[in-house]
Amino acid sequence: MLAFVDGDIRPALLGATRADRSEVEEFVRQVHPGYLIEADGDSTLGDGVYPADDGATATVLAGAELICDRRLVLDRPSQLPDHLLEIGKGRRIVMHGMHSVVDWLCFAVWEDGRLTRSLSLSPDGGVIENIGEPYEFERPYWAGEHPVEPVPGWPSEGPYPLPFHPLELGEDALRELFGFILEGRPRRDDVDADDVHLHAFRVSDPSGAEQAEREAAYARAREAMGPPRIFRMGSDGRMYEVDAEQI
């Protein structure tokens, strides 16, 4: 998610109404200049935070514009393109992204074009970016108060490479920066993400270069993954690798 806001986004989301599609489409065109933009139905903040390839969901509210698009959430948030900084000139820009497959988290905040906080990390990649002073909600994590407990039964499992689980911190960051959570127990004053309407769009590079680069990256990833491995829990409660013929 990427949001451009006048201060705190929570009031805008709590008072969210269905935005005019043409207004939202114009915002998406500003975010993706030169791209092909096509209407693609409706969604909600609860369902639309992780659009498909070439997809985006967005809304324009009083004091806030918000877009969900995987292309806008960066391993290094500090590399946010200049035209997006220009859209947020004089305002607050907030980025948040998580990927559960690799336990990756990033979030970042700009105040009037100045990056004040950026964090991006995963167990495999380590701390990719850590700029600015941690927020108060982060401090217990860095202080070791949320260690990752090993999953019982898995063989040769060493200690988790980070002092906390990125997705656990990610939910707290989501609540603090956007006012809602996707997993966990909601609080009474949390935004109900299912009540926030988003317009959905198909947003594609007319040259086809972006799509070709993405497909090539997928092919490299599939090649690097190798064949799947299958595990089954034994009678002793431990996980053992088995052949497909044993299933």
N, C-alpha and C positions, 0 to 999 in steps of 0.2 A: 504494500500500500504506500501511496505517496499522497500527502495532503498539504494544501496551501491554506493557512488559516489566519484569522485575526485573533491571536491569543489562544485560548483553550478550545479545542474542538468539541469537548463534551456537550456544551449547551446546544451547539448546532446539530449534533446527532440526536440528542434527546428531543429536540423540536423538529426533527426531520419530517418533511412532507415529500410527496412525489414531485420531482423536479421536471421542468419542461424539457422534453427530449432534445429539441433543437438547441437549447442553451447548453445542455450537457455535451451534445455533439460538437459544438463550437469549442468548448473547453478541451475535449479530446483532440481536436485538430490542432490546438495550440501546443498540446503536449507532444503530438506526433506530426509535426509539419511535413507535408509532402506524402503522407501515407494515404492509402485508400481506407476510408471509413464507411462502414455499412452497419445499419441497425441490426441487432441480433437478439431481440427479445428483452426480457426483464430478469432481474435477480434481486437478491438482498445482500446486505453486508455479511450476514451469516453464511450464505452459500457462495457468494461471488468473490471472496478474497483471493482465490487461486484460479484465475481463468485459464482456459486452454491456450495452446500455442496460437498466436495471432489474435488473441482475445483480450478484451478490456471491459471492466465494469466501472461505472463512475456516477457521480451525482454532483450537483451544484446546490449548495444550501446557503442560508443567510450567514455570511461570515466564514464560509469554508467551501473549498472544492476538494473532492477526494476521488482518486482513481486507483483501481487495482489492476496491475499489469506486471507480469513477471519480468519484463524487460527493463522496468524502471527500478527494480530493487537490486542493488549492486554489491558484489563482494567487498568492494572498497567504496563506501558511500561518498567519500570525499571527492570522487570522480564524477559527481552529478553534473550532467551537461549544462553549459552556460545558459541555454535557452530556458531550462527549467528553473534555474536560479533567477532569471529575469522575470518569469511568471510569478515567483514568490517575492519579488522585490518589495521591501517595506513590510513584509509579513513573516510569519513563521512557516517553515517547511518541515514536515515530519515524515520520515521513512521508517517502514517496519517490514521485515520479511523473515519467514521461517521455512525450513524444509526438513520434515521429519525423517526422511530416508537417511540423511547424513548428519542429523542433529545440528543443522546450521541455523544461526541466528544473526540478523543484523538489525540495528536501529540507529537512527541519526536524527539530529535536530539542527536546523539553521535558523538563526535569528537575523532578519534583515540582511540576508546574503552571507552571513558569517557562520561557519560551521562551529557549533559550540560543543557538540558531543557526537561521537561516532564509535560504534562497537560492532565488530564482525568477527565471528569465531565459530569453530567447529572442532570436534575431537580429532579429525584427520588433518585439518589445515592449521590447527592451533589458532592463536589470536592473529587474525589477518589485519585488523585495523582497530586501534584503541586511541582515540583522540579526545581530549578534554577531560574534565573531572567527572567521575562517576556520579550518577544521581543517587539520592538517598535510598531508593528502592533497590539499587544494585549492591550497596555496601555489605549487607549480610551474606550475599553470594560470594563476593571476593574475600570475605572474612572466614570462609569455610563453614558457614552455618547450614549449607545445603549440599552436603556431599552426595555423590551418586553411589548408591548401594549396588554391589554386584548382583547380577541375576543368578539365582541358585541353579546349579546343575550344568552350566556351560563350561566345557573343557578349556583349559589354558586361558582363562579370562584374567587379564591383568587389571590393575587399577585404572579407572577412567582417566583419560589424559587431561581433563580439566577439573578445576575445583568444584564445579557445579554442572548441572545439565543445562545446555543452552536453551532448550525448549521450555524448561521450567522458568528460567529468567525471562524468556520471551513472552510468556503469558503475563507476567507482572509488568513487563514493559508495555505490552499491549493495553493493559488496564490503565497504566499511568499516563500513557501518551495519547490513547484513543478513547479510553473510557469503557471498553468492553473486553471480554475474553472469549476465546473459542472453546477452551477445555477447562475443566475445573468447576468449582462451585461459585456461581455468580453471587454478587453482593446486591443488597437492596437498591443501591444507587447506581449500579452498572447500567450502561446502555444495553438494551435488548437489540442485538445485531440483526435479528430476524425482522425487526420493525422498521429498519432503514432500507428504503427502496433504492435500487441501483438500476440504471439503464445499461444494457449489455451491447457491445459493439464487436464487430470483426475489424481488426486494424492490421493491415498487411502492407508490406514493402512492395510497391508496384514494380520494382526492378527484379524481384525474386531473389536478390542476393542474400537477404537476411534469412529467408527460408532455406536456401541451399546451404548456408553456413551452419544453420541449426541442425539440419539433417546429417551433415558431415560430422558434427560433434556427437550426435546420437550414435552414428555408426562407429566412431572411435571408442565411445564408451562401451557399446555392446561387445566390441572386439576385446577390450581390456578386461571385461568382466569374467570371461571364461565360462565354462559350463556351470549350471546351478549345483549347489550342494544341499543335501537333504539330511535333516537331523530328526531323531526320534528319542523321546524320553524313555530311559530304561527303568527297570524295577527299583533301582537304587535312587531314583530321582535325578539322575544326571542325564545330560543330552549326549547322544552318540550319533556320529555320522553313519548313514546307511546308503546302500546302493538303491537305485530306482527299482531293481528287481525284488528288493526286500519289502517293498510297500504292498 
